[in-house]
Amino acid sequence: MPGNLKSRIGDNHQRQRCGMAEPPTALRVIRGSAQNSAGIQTLLDAEREAQKIIQQDRTKRIRDAKAEAQKEIDEYRQQKEEEFKKFEAEHSSGYKKAEEDANKEAEAKLQEIQAAGKEKGGKVVDDLINAVVDVKPQASDKIKA
């Protein structure tokens, strides 16, 4: 047996020099399994952390994009309001002119009516007084029948 042990030591030494691993023993298998489990757990933890970082980055990019879009909307709204005010200023002067023309025309008609009233007003009043004072009774068609 001692020769057998010597040959096993020599075999292990030979394997190490050649880059070959020792044959696994139960203790090495358990230790390796625990190390693998710890390594897997470390990888899972790292993956969870990476997912958190990715989610935070996505959230930040979405917020930034939303803020940028709102800024563009506000700028566009301001630009359109300025265009509308400019358009309104250019075209409202036409409305003012039309209003002034309508007021002048109405004033001319009013003066024309007042002149006609002064000219023929006395005759109209006389005709009304005569119609009230000079009553000419006439029987209606129903009474005549």
KEMAR-424739 format. One record per atom (N, C-alpha, C): residue in one letter; atom name; x, y, z. Coordinates in Angstrom, 2 decimals, decimal comma. Example, Ala and Ser with C-alpha at 12.3 -4.5 7.8 and 13.67 -1.06 7.14 Angstrom:
<nodes>
+---------+------+---------+---------+---------+
: vexdren : pase :       X :       Y :       Z :
+---------+------+---------+---------+---------+
:       a :    N :   13,19 :   -5,69 :    7,80 :
:       a :   CA :   12,30 :   -4,50 :    7,80 :
:       a :    C :   13,20 :   -3,30 :    7,80 :
:       s :    N :   12,85 :   -2,25 :    7,08 :
:       s :   CA :   13,67 :   -1,06 :    7,14 :
:       s :    C :   12,90 :    0,03 :    7,87 :
+---------+------+---------+---------+---------+
</nodes>
This chain:
<nodes>
+---------+------+---------+---------+---------+
: vexdren : pase :       X :       Y :       Z :
+---------+------+---------+---------+---------+
:       m :    N :    0,80 :   -1,19 :    0,00 :
:       m :   CA :    0,00 :    0,00 :    0,00 :
:       m :    C :    0,85 :    1,26 :    0,00 :
:       p :    N :    1,97 :    1,26 :    0,78 :
:       p :   CA :    2,76 :    2,46 :    0,75 :
:       p :    C :    3,24 :    2,77 :   -0,65 :
:       g :    N :    3,53 :    1,77 :   -1,42 :
:       g :   CA :    3,95 :    2,03 :   -2,79 :
:       g :    C :    2,81 :    2,61 :   -3,61 :
:       n :    N :    1,66 :    2,12 :   -3,29 :
:       n :   CA :    0,47 :    2,60 :   -3,99 :
:       n :    C :    0,23 :    4,07 :   -3,66 :
:       l :    N :    0,41 :    4,49 :   -2,40 :
:       l :   CA :    0,24 :    5,89 :   -1,99 :
:       l :    C :    1,27 :    6,75 :   -2,67 :
:       k :    N :    2,50 :    6,24 :   -2,75 :
:       k :   CA :    3,55 :    6,98 :   -3,40 :
:       k :    C :    3,24 :    7,20 :   -4,88 :
:       s :    N :    2,70 :    6,20 :   -5,49 :
:       s :   CA :    2,36 :    6,35 :   -6,90 :
:       s :    C :    1,21 :    7,35 :   -7,08 :
:       r :    N :    0,28 :    7,39 :   -6,13 :
:       r :   CA :   -0,83 :    8,35 :   -6,23 :
:       r :    C :   -0,32 :    9,77 :   -6,06 :
:       i :    N :    0,62 :    9,98 :   -5,13 :
:       i :   CA :    1,19 :   11,30 :   -4,93 :
:       i :    C :    1,95 :   11,70 :   -6,18 :
:       g :    N :    2,70 :   10,76 :   -6,69 :
:       g :   CA :    3,43 :   11,03 :   -7,91 :
:       g :    C :    2,49 :   11,35 :   -9,06 :
:       d :    N :    1,38 :   10,63 :   -9,12 :
:       d :   CA :    0,38 :   10,89 :  -10,18 :
:       d :    C :   -0,20 :   12,30 :  -10,04 :
:       n :    N :   -0,51 :   12,71 :   -8,80 :
:       n :   CA :   -1,05 :   14,05 :   -8,58 :
:       n :    C :   -0,03 :   15,11 :   -8,95 :
:       h :    N :    1,23 :   14,86 :   -8,55 :
:       h :   CA :    2,29 :   15,80 :   -8,89 :
:       h :    C :    2,44 :   15,89 :  -10,41 :
:       q :    N :    2,39 :   14,75 :  -11,04 :
:       q :   CA :    2,49 :   14,68 :  -12,50 :
:       q :    C :    1,32 :   15,44 :  -13,13 :
:       r :    N :    0,12 :   15,26 :  -12,63 :
:       r :   CA :   -1,07 :   15,94 :  -13,18 :
:       r :    C :   -0,96 :   17,45 :  -13,02 :
:       q :    N :   -0,49 :   17,91 :  -11,86 :
:       q :   CA :   -0,36 :   19,34 :  -11,62 :
:       q :    C :    0,64 :   19,95 :  -12,57 :
:       r :    N :    1,73 :   19,26 :  -12,81 :
:       r :   CA :    2,75 :   19,77 :  -13,72 :
:       r :    C :    2,21 :   19,82 :  -15,15 :
:       c :    N :    1,36 :   18,89 :  -15,50 :
:       c :   CA :    0,81 :   18,84 :  -16,85 :
:       c :    C :   -0,42 :   19,73 :  -17,00 :
:       g :    N :   -0,89 :   20,31 :  -15,93 :
:       g :   CA :   -2,06 :   21,18 :  -16,01 :
:       g :    C :   -3,37 :   20,42 :  -15,85 :
:       m :    N :   -3,29 :   19,21 :  -15,41 :
:       m :   CA :   -4,51 :   18,43 :  -15,20 :
:       m :    C :   -4,95 :   18,60 :  -13,76 :
:       a :    N :   -6,24 :   18,64 :  -13,53 :
:       a :   CA :   -6,77 :   18,81 :  -12,19 :
:       a :    C :   -6,74 :   17,49 :  -11,44 :
:       e :    N :   -6,78 :   17,62 :  -10,13 :
:       e :   CA :   -6,84 :   16,42 :   -9,30 :
:       e :    C :   -8,21 :   15,81 :   -9,43 :
:       p :    N :   -8,30 :   14,53 :   -9,19 :
:       p :   CA :   -9,63 :   13,94 :   -9,24 :
:       p :    C :  -10,46 :   14,48 :   -8,08 :
:       p :    N :  -11,74 :   14,79 :   -8,29 :
:       p :   CA :  -12,57 :   15,39 :   -7,24 :
:       p :    C :  -12,82 :   14,42 :   -6,09 :
:       t :    N :  -12,77 :   14,98 :   -4,90 :
:       t :   CA :  -13,16 :   14,21 :   -3,73 :
:       t :    C :  -14,48 :   14,79 :   -3,26 :
:       a :    N :  -15,13 :   14,14 :   -2,31 :
:       a :   CA :  -16,45 :   14,58 :   -1,84 :
:       a :    C :  -16,38 :   15,98 :   -1,25 :
:       l :    N :  -15,30 :   16,27 :   -0,50 :
:       l :   CA :  -15,15 :   17,58 :    0,12 :
:       l :    C :  -14,97 :   18,65 :   -0,94 :
:       r :    N :  -14,15 :   18,36 :   -1,95 :
:       r :   CA :  -13,95 :   19,32 :   -3,04 :
:       r :    C :  -15,23 :   19,56 :   -3,82 :
:       v :    N :  -16,03 :   18,51 :   -4,02 :
:       v :   CA :  -17,30 :   18,64 :   -4,74 :
:       v :    C :  -18,25 :   19,54 :   -3,96 :
:       i :    N :  -18,34 :   19,34 :   -2,65 :
:       i :   CA :  -19,23 :   20,17 :   -1,81 :
:       i :    C :  -18,74 :   21,60 :   -1,80 :
:       r :    N :  -17,41 :   21,80 :   -1,62 :
:       r :   CA :  -16,85 :   23,13 :   -1,60 :
:       r :    C :  -17,08 :   23,81 :   -2,96 :
:       g :    N :  -16,86 :   23,11 :   -4,01 :
:       g :   CA :  -17,06 :   23,66 :   -5,35 :
:       g :    C :  -18,53 :   23,98 :   -5,60 :
:       s :    N :  -19,41 :   23,12 :   -5,10 :
:       s :   CA :  -20,84 :   23,36 :   -5,26 :
:       s :    C :  -21,26 :   24,61 :   -4,50 :
:       a :    N :  -20,72 :   24,79 :   -3,30 :
:       a :   CA :  -21,04 :   25,98 :   -2,50 :
:       a :    C :  -20,49 :   27,22 :   -3,19 :
:       q :    N :  -19,28 :   27,09 :   -3,76 :
:       q :   CA :  -18,70 :   28,24 :   -4,46 :
:       q :    C :  -19,52 :   28,57 :   -5,71 :
:       n :    N :  -19,96 :   27,52 :   -6,41 :
:       n :   CA :  -20,80 :   27,75 :   -7,59 :
:       n :    C :  -22,11 :   28,41 :   -7,20 :
:       s :    N :  -22,71 :   27,95 :   -6,09 :
:       s :   CA :  -23,96 :   28,53 :   -5,62 :
:       s :    C :  -23,77 :   30,00 :   -5,24 :
:       a :    N :  -22,66 :   30,28 :   -4,54 :
:       a :   CA :  -22,36 :   31,67 :   -4,19 :
:       a :    C :  -22,10 :   32,49 :   -5,44 :
:       g :    N :  -21,43 :   31,90 :   -6,40 :
:       g :   CA :  -21,17 :   32,60 :   -7,67 :
:       g :    C :  -22,46 :   32,87 :   -8,43 :
:       i :    N :  -23,34 :   31,89 :   -8,44 :
:       i :   CA :  -24,64 :   32,09 :   -9,11 :
:       i :    C :  -25,43 :   33,17 :   -8,41 :
:       q :    N :  -25,42 :   33,14 :   -7,06 :
:       q :   CA :  -26,15 :   34,17 :   -6,30 :
:       q :    C :  -25,57 :   35,55 :   -6,58 :
:       t :    N :  -24,24 :   35,63 :   -6,67 :
:       t :   CA :  -23,59 :   36,91 :   -6,99 :
:       t :    C :  -24,02 :   37,40 :   -8,37 :
:       l :    N :  -24,07 :   36,47 :   -9,32 :
:       l :   CA :  -24,51 :   36,84 :  -10,67 :
:       l :    C :  -25,97 :   37,29 :  -10,67 :
:       l :    N :  -26,83 :   36,61 :   -9,93 :
:       l :   CA :  -28,25 :   37,01 :   -9,85 :
:       l :    C :  -28,40 :   38,39 :   -9,22 :
:       d :    N :  -27,62 :   38,63 :   -8,16 :
:       d :   CA :  -27,65 :   39,95 :   -7,52 :
:       d :    C :  -27,19 :   41,03 :   -8,48 :
:       a :    N :  -26,12 :   40,73 :   -9,22 :
:       a :   CA :  -25,61 :   41,70 :  -10,19 :
:       a :    C :  -26,66 :   41,96 :  -11,30 :
:       e :    N :  -27,35 :   40,91 :  -11,70 :
:       e :   CA :  -28,39 :   41,07 :  -12,74 :
:       e :    C :  -29,54 :   41,92 :  -12,22 :
:       r :    N :  -29,95 :   41,68 :  -10,96 :
:       r :   CA :  -31,02 :   42,51 :  -10,37 :
:       r :    C :  -30,60 :   43,98 :  -10,30 :
:       e :    N :  -29,37 :   44,21 :   -9,89 :
:       e :   CA :  -28,85 :   45,58 :   -9,80 :
:       e :    C :  -28,82 :   46,22 :  -11,18 :
:       a :    N :  -28,40 :   45,45 :  -12,19 :
:       a :   CA :  -28,37 :   45,97 :  -13,56 :
:       a :    C :  -29,79 :   46,30 :  -14,03 :
:       q :    N :  -30,76 :   45,46 :  -13,70 :
:       q :   CA :  -32,16 :   45,73 :  -14,08 :
:       q :    C :  -32,65 :   47,02 :  -13,42 :
:       k :    N :  -32,29 :   47,23 :  -12,14 :
:       k :   CA :  -32,68 :   48,47 :  -11,46 :
:       k :    C :  -32,10 :   49,69 :  -12,17 :
:       i :    N :  -30,82 :   49,59 :  -12,50 :
:       i :   CA :  -30,15 :   50,70 :  -13,18 :
:       i :    C :  -30,79 :   50,97 :  -14,53 :
:       i :    N :  -31,08 :   49,92 :  -15,27 :
:       i :   CA :  -31,73 :   50,07 :  -16,59 :
:       i :    C :  -33,10 :   50,71 :  -16,43 :
:       q :    N :  -33,89 :   50,26 :  -15,43 :
:       q :   CA :  -35,23 :   50,82 :  -15,21 :
:       q :    C :  -35,14 :   52,30 :  -14,82 :
:       q :    N :  -34,18 :   52,63 :  -13,97 :
:       q :   CA :  -34,01 :   54,04 :  -13,58 :
:       q :    C :  -33,64 :   54,88 :  -14,78 :
:       d :    N :  -32,76 :   54,35 :  -15,62 :
:       d :   CA :  -32,36 :   55,07 :  -16,83 :
:       d :    C :  -33,55 :   55,27 :  -17,77 :
:       r :    N :  -34,35 :   54,22 :  -17,95 :
:       r :   CA :  -35,55 :   54,35 :  -18,80 :
:       r :    C :  -36,49 :   55,40 :  -18,26 :
:       t :    N :  -36,72 :   55,35 :  -16,95 :
:       t :   CA :  -37,62 :   56,32 :  -16,32 :
:       t :    C :  -37,10 :   57,74 :  -16,52 :
:       k :    N :  -35,80 :   57,92 :  -16,34 :
:       k :   CA :  -35,20 :   59,24 :  -16,52 :
:       k :    C :  -35,34 :   59,71 :  -17,97 :
:       r :    N :  -35,07 :   58,80 :  -18,92 :
:       r :   CA :  -35,19 :   59,17 :  -20,33 :
:       r :    C :  -36,63 :   59,52 :  -20,69 :
:       i :    N :  -37,59 :   58,79 :  -20,13 :
:       i :   CA :  -39,00 :   59,09 :  -20,40 :
:       i :    C :  -39,36 :   60,46 :  -19,84 :
:       r :    N :  -38,92 :   60,74 :  -18,61 :
:       r :   CA :  -39,20 :   62,06 :  -18,02 :
:       r :    C :  -38,56 :   63,17 :  -18,84 :
:       d :    N :  -37,32 :   62,95 :  -19,25 :
:       d :   CA :  -36,61 :   63,95 :  -20,05 :
:       d :    C :  -37,32 :   64,17 :  -21,39 :
:       a :    N :  -37,75 :   63,08 :  -22,02 :
:       a :   CA :  -38,45 :   63,19 :  -23,30 :
:       a :    C :  -39,78 :   63,92 :  -23,13 :
:       k :    N :  -40,48 :   63,63 :  -22,05 :
:       k :   CA :  -41,76 :   64,29 :  -21,78 :
:       k :    C :  -41,55 :   65,79 :  -21,55 :
:       a :    N :  -40,52 :   66,14 :  -20,79 :
:       a :   CA :  -40,23 :   67,55 :  -20,53 :
:       a :    C :  -39,85 :   68,26 :  -21,83 :
:       e :    N :  -39,06 :   67,60 :  -22,67 :
:       e :   CA :  -38,65 :   68,18 :  -23,95 :
:       e :    C :  -39,86 :   68,37 :  -24,87 :
:       a :    N :  -40,75 :   67,38 :  -24,89 :
:       a :   CA :  -41,96 :   67,49 :  -25,71 :
:       a :    C :  -42,84 :   68,63 :  -25,22 :
:       q :    N :  -42,98 :   68,78 :  -23,91 :
:       q :   CA :  -43,80 :   69,87 :  -23,37 :
:       q :    C :  -43,19 :   71,22 :  -23,72 :
:       k :    N :  -41,87 :   71,30 :  -23,68 :
:       k :   CA :  -41,18 :   72,53 :  -24,04 :
:       k :    C :  -41,45 :   72,87 :  -25,51 :
:       e :    N :  -41,36 :   71,86 :  -26,39 :
:       e :   CA :  -41,64 :   72,09 :  -27,81 :
:       e :    C :  -43,08 :   72,51 :  -28,03 :
:       i :    N :  -44,01 :   71,90 :  -27,30 :
:       i :   CA :  -45,43 :   72,25 :  -27,41 :
:       i :    C :  -45,64 :   73,70 :  -27,00 :
:       d :    N :  -45,03 :   74,10 :  -25,89 :
:       d :   CA :  -45,17 :   75,49 :  -25,42 :
:       d :    C :  -44,60 :   76,48 :  -26,42 :
:       e :    N :  -43,44 :   76,15 :  -27,00 :
:       e :   CA :  -42,85 :   77,04 :  -28,00 :
:       e :    C :  -43,74 :   77,14 :  -29,23 :
:       y :    N :  -44,28 :   76,02 :  -29,67 :
:       y :   CA :  -45,16 :   76,01 :  -30,85 :
:       y :    C :  -46,43 :   76,82 :  -30,57 :
:       r :    N :  -47,00 :   76,64 :  -29,37 :
:       r :   CA :  -48,22 :   77,39 :  -28,99 :
:       r :    C :  -47,93 :   78,90 :  -28,99 :
:       q :    N :  -46,80 :   79,29 :  -28,42 :
:       q :   CA :  -46,44 :   80,70 :  -28,37 :
:       q :    C :  -46,25 :   81,26 :  -29,79 :
:       q :    N :  -45,60 :   80,49 :  -30,66 :
:       q :   CA :  -45,39 :   80,92 :  -32,04 :
:       q :    C :  -46,73 :   81,12 :  -32,75 :
:       k :    N :  -47,66 :   80,18 :  -32,57 :
:       k :   CA :  -48,97 :   80,28 :  -33,24 :
:       k :    C :  -49,79 :   81,44 :  -32,67 :
:       e :    N :  -49,68 :   81,68 :  -31,37 :
:       e :   CA :  -50,39 :   82,82 :  -30,78 :
:       e :    C :  -49,87 :   84,14 :  -31,34 :
:       e :    N :  -48,54 :   84,24 :  -31,52 :
:       e :   CA :  -47,96 :   85,44 :  -32,09 :
:       e :    C :  -48,41 :   85,62 :  -33,54 :
:       e :    N :  -48,44 :   84,52 :  -34,30 :
:       e :   CA :  -48,92 :   84,59 :  -35,68 :
:       e :    C :  -50,37 :   85,05 :  -35,74 :
:       f :    N :  -51,19 :   84,53 :  -34,82 :
:       f :   CA :  -52,60 :   84,91 :  -34,79 :
:       f :    C :  -52,76 :   86,38 :  -34,44 :
:       k :    N :  -52,01 :   86,86 :  -33,46 :
:       k :   CA :  -52,10 :   88,28 :  -33,09 :
:       k :    C :  -51,69 :   89,17 :  -34,26 :
:       k :    N :  -50,65 :   88,76 :  -34,97 :
:       k :   CA :  -50,20 :   89,52 :  -36,13 :
:       k :    C :  -51,28 :   89,53 :  -37,21 :
:       f :    N :  -51,87 :   88,36 :  -37,48 :
:       f :   CA :  -52,93 :   88,24 :  -38,48 :
:       f :    C :  -54,13 :   89,09 :  -38,08 :
:       e :    N :  -54,49 :   89,01 :  -36,81 :
:       e :   CA :  -55,64 :   89,77 :  -36,30 :
:       e :    C :  -55,39 :   91,27 :  -36,43 :
:       a :    N :  -54,17 :   91,71 :  -36,13 :
:       a :   CA :  -53,85 :   93,14 :  -36,22 :
:       a :    C :  -53,92 :   93,61 :  -37,67 :
:       e :    N :  -53,44 :   92,77 :  -38,60 :
:       e :   CA :  -53,47 :   93,15 :  -40,02 :
:       e :    C :  -54,90 :   93,22 :  -40,56 :
:       h :    N :  -55,74 :   92,30 :  -40,14 :
:       h :   CA :  -57,08 :   92,21 :  -40,72 :
:       h :    C :  -58,14 :   92,96 :  -39,93 :
:       s :    N :  -57,87 :   93,28 :  -38,68 :
:       s :   CA :  -58,87 :   94,01 :  -37,90 :
:       s :    C :  -58,98 :   95,45 :  -38,38 :
:       s :    N :  -57,92 :   95,99 :  -38,99 :
:       s :   CA :  -58,01 :   97,36 :  -39,51 :
:       s :    C :  -59,06 :   97,43 :  -40,61 :
:       g :    N :  -59,23 :   96,37 :  -41,38 :
:       g :   CA :  -60,28 :   96,33 :  -42,41 :
:       g :    C :  -61,66 :   96,37 :  -41,78 :
:       y :    N :  -61,83 :   95,72 :  -40,64 :
:       y :   CA :  -63,12 :   95,73 :  -39,94 :
:       y :    C :  -63,41 :   97,12 :  -39,40 :
:       k :    N :  -62,39 :   97,77 :  -38,89 :
:       k :   CA :  -62,59 :   99,13 :  -38,37 :
:       k :    C :  -63,00 :  100,07 :  -39,49 :
:       k :    N :  -62,37 :   99,92 :  -40,64 :
:       k :   CA :  -62,71 :  100,77 :  -41,78 :
:       k :    C :  -64,15 :  100,50 :  -42,22 :
:       a :    N :  -64,55 :   99,24 :  -42,28 :
:       a :   CA :  -65,92 :   98,89 :  -42,67 :
:       a :    C :  -66,91 :   99,45 :  -41,66 :
:       e :    N :  -66,55 :   99,40 :  -40,38 :
:       e :   CA :  -67,43 :   99,94 :  -39,35 :
:       e :    C :  -67,58 :  101,46 :  -39,50 :
:       e :    N :  -66,47 :  102,14 :  -39,77 :
:       e :   CA :  -66,53 :  103,59 :  -39,97 :
:       e :    C :  -67,38 :  103,93 :  -41,19 :
:       d :    N :  -67,23 :  103,18 :  -42,28 :
:       d :   CA :  -68,03 :  103,43 :  -43,48 :
:       d :    C :  -69,51 :  103,22 :  -43,19 :
:       a :    N :  -69,85 :  102,16 :  -42,44 :
:       a :   CA :  -71,25 :  101,88 :  -42,09 :
:       a :    C :  -71,80 :  103,00 :  -41,21 :
:       n :    N :  -71,00 :  103,51 :  -40,27 :
:       n :   CA :  -71,46 :  104,61 :  -39,41 :
:       n :    C :  -71,70 :  105,88 :  -40,23 :
:       k :    N :  -70,84 :  106,16 :  -41,20 :
:       k :   CA :  -71,02 :  107,34 :  -42,05 :
:       k :    C :  -72,30 :  107,21 :  -42,87 :
:       e :    N :  -72,52 :  106,02 :  -43,42 :
:       e :   CA :  -73,72 :  105,78 :  -44,23 :
:       e :    C :  -74,99 :  105,93 :  -43,38 :
:       a :    N :  -74,95 :  105,38 :  -42,17 :
:       a :   CA :  -76,11 :  105,48 :  -41,27 :
:       a :    C :  -76,36 :  106,94 :  -40,89 :
:       e :    N :  -75,31 :  107,69 :  -40,65 :
:       e :   CA :  -75,46 :  109,12 :  -40,31 :
:       e :    C :  -76,08 :  109,90 :  -41,47 :
:       a :    N :  -75,66 :  109,58 :  -42,69 :
:       a :   CA :  -76,21 :  110,27 :  -43,87 :
:       a :    C :  -77,69 :  109,96 :  -44,01 :
:       k :    N :  -78,09 :  108,69 :  -43,81 :
:       k :   CA :  -79,51 :  108,31 :  -43,90 :
:       k :    C :  -80,32 :  109,00 :  -42,82 :
:       l :    N :  -79,76 :  109,08 :  -41,63 :
:       l :   CA :  -80,46 :  109,74 :  -40,53 :
:       l :    C :  -80,69 :  111,21 :  -40,84 :
:       q :    N :  -79,68 :  111,89 :  -41,37 :
:       q :   CA :  -79,83 :  113,30 :  -41,74 :
:       q :    C :  -80,86 :  113,45 :  -42,85 :
:       e :    N :  -80,89 :  112,52 :  -43,78 :
:       e :   CA :  -81,86 :  112,56 :  -44,88 :
:       e :    C :  -83,29 :  112,43 :  -44,33 :
:       i :    N :  -83,48 :  111,53 :  -43,38 :
:       i :   CA :  -84,80 :  111,33 :  -42,79 :
:       i :    C :  -85,22 :  112,58 :  -42,00 :
:       q :    N :  -84,27 :  113,15 :  -41,24 :
:       q :   CA :  -84,59 :  114,36 :  -40,48 :
:       q :    C :  -84,95 :  115,52 :  -41,41 :
:       a :    N :  -84,26 :  115,66 :  -42,52 :
:       a :   CA :  -84,56 :  116,73 :  -43,48 :
:       a :    C :  -85,94 :  116,53 :  -44,08 :
:       a :    N :  -86,28 :  115,29 :  -44,39 :
:       a :   CA :  -87,61 :  115,01 :  -44,94 :
:       a :    C :  -88,68 :  115,31 :  -43,89 :
:       g :    N :  -88,36 :  115,01 :  -42,62 :
:       g :   CA :  -89,33 :  115,29 :  -41,54 :
:       g :    C :  -89,55 :  116,78 :  -41,39 :
:       k :    N :  -88,52 :  117,59 :  -41,48 :
:       k :   CA :  -88,66 :  119,04 :  -41,36 :
:       k :    C :  -89,44 :  119,61 :  -42,54 :
:       e :    N :  -89,15 :  119,06 :  -43,71 :
:       e :   CA :  -89,78 :  119,57 :  -44,93 :
:       e :    C :  -91,27 :  119,22 :  -44,98 :
:       k :    N :  -91,62 :  117,98 :  -44,68 :
:       k :   CA :  -93,00 :  117,54 :  -44,84 :
:       k :    C :  -93,70 :  117,31 :  -43,51 :
:       g :    N :  -93,03 :  117,61 :  -42,41 :
:       g :   CA :  -93,59 :  117,34 :  -41,09 :
:       g :    C :  -94,86 :  118,12 :  -40,82 :
:       g :    N :  -94,92 :  119,40 :  -41,22 :
:       g :   CA :  -96,11 :  120,23 :  -40,99 :
:       g :    C :  -97,32 :  119,68 :  -41,71 :
:       k :    N :  -97,17 :  119,27 :  -42,94 :
:       k :   CA :  -98,28 :  118,73 :  -43,74 :
:       k :    C :  -98,79 :  117,44 :  -43,11 :
:       v :    N :  -97,86 :  116,58 :  -42,62 :
:       v :   CA :  -98,26 :  115,31 :  -41,99 :
:       v :    C :  -99,05 :  115,57 :  -40,74 :
:       v :    N :  -98,64 :  116,56 :  -39,94 :
:       v :   CA :  -99,35 :  116,88 :  -38,70 :
:       v :    C : -100,74 :  117,42 :  -39,04 :
:       d :    N : -100,84 :  118,28 :  -40,02 :
:       d :   CA : -102,14 :  118,82 :  -40,43 :
:       d :    C : -103,08 :  117,71 :  -40,90 :
:       d :    N : -102,56 :  116,78 :  -41,69 :
:       d :   CA : -103,37 :  115,66 :  -42,18 :
:       d :    C : -103,87 :  114,80 :  -41,02 :
:       l :    N : -103,04 :  114,59 :  -40,02 :
:       l :   CA : -103,46 :  113,80 :  -38,86 :
:       l :    C : -104,56 :  114,52 :  -38,07 :
:       i :    N : -104,40 :  115,81 :  -37,88 :
:       i :   CA : -105,41 :  116,60 :  -37,13 :
:       i :    C : -106,73 :  116,59 :  -37,90 :
:       n :    N : -106,68 :  116,77 :  -39,21 :
:       n :   CA : -107,90 :  116,75 :  -40,02 :
:       n :    C : -108,57 :  115,38 :  -39,96 :
:       a :    N : -107,81 :  114,33 :  -39,96 :
:       a :   CA : -108,39 :  112,99 :  -39,92 :
:       a :    C : -109,08 :  112,75 :  -38,58 :
:       v :    N : -108,56 :  113,31 :  -37,52 :
:       v :   CA : -109,17 :  113,12 :  -36,20 :
:       v :    C : -110,39 :  114,03 :  -36,04 :
:       v :    N : -110,30 :  115,26 :  -36,51 :
:       v :   CA : -111,38 :  116,23 :  -36,31 :
:       v :    C : -112,52 :  116,01 :  -37,31 :
:       d :    N : -112,26 :  115,77 :  -38,51 :
:       d :   CA : -113,29 :  115,59 :  -39,55 :
:       d :    C : -113,65 :  114,11 :  -39,63 :
:       v :    N : -114,54 :  113,70 :  -38,79 :
:       v :   CA : -114,96 :  112,31 :  -38,78 :
:       v :    C : -116,08 :  112,14 :  -39,79 :
:       k :    N : -115,95 :  111,18 :  -40,66 :
:       k :   CA : -116,97 :  110,87 :  -41,66 :
:       k :    C : -117,45 :  109,45 :  -41,37 :
:       p :    N : -118,54 :  109,31 :  -40,70 :
:       p :   CA : -119,00 :  107,97 :  -40,35 :
:       p :    C : -119,46 :  107,20 :  -41,60 :
:       q :    N : -119,10 :  105,95 :  -41,62 :
:       q :   CA : -119,49 :  105,07 :  -42,72 :
:       q :    C : -119,88 :  103,72 :  -42,10 :
:       a :    N : -120,89 :  103,14 :  -42,61 :
:       a :   CA : -121,34 :  101,85 :  -42,12 :
:       a :    C : -120,46 :  100,76 :  -42,77 :
:       s :    N : -120,19 :   99,72 :  -41,98 :
:       s :   CA : -119,37 :   98,64 :  -42,50 :
:       s :    C : -120,19 :   97,78 :  -43,44 :
:       d :    N : -119,55 :   96,96 :  -44,18 :
:       d :   CA : -120,19 :   96,09 :  -45,15 :
:       d :    C : -121,10 :   95,07 :  -44,46 :
:       k :    N : -120,83 :   94,67 :  -43,28 :
:       k :   CA : -121,65 :   93,70 :  -42,56 :
:       k :    C : -122,97 :   94,32 :  -42,11 :
:       i :    N : -122,87 :   95,56 :  -41,74 :
:       i :   CA : -124,10 :   96,22 :  -41,29 :
:       i :    C : -125,00 :   96,52 :  -42,49 :
:       k :    N : -124,47 :   96,88 :  -43,60 :
:       k :   CA : -125,23 :   97,17 :  -44,79 :
:       k :    C : -125,95 :   95,93 :  -45,29 :
:       a :    N : -125,47 :   94,83 :  -45,09 :
:       a :   CA : -126,05 :   93,61 :  -45,63 :
:       a :    C : -127,19 :   93,09 :  -44,87 :
+---------+------+---------+---------+---------+
</nodes>
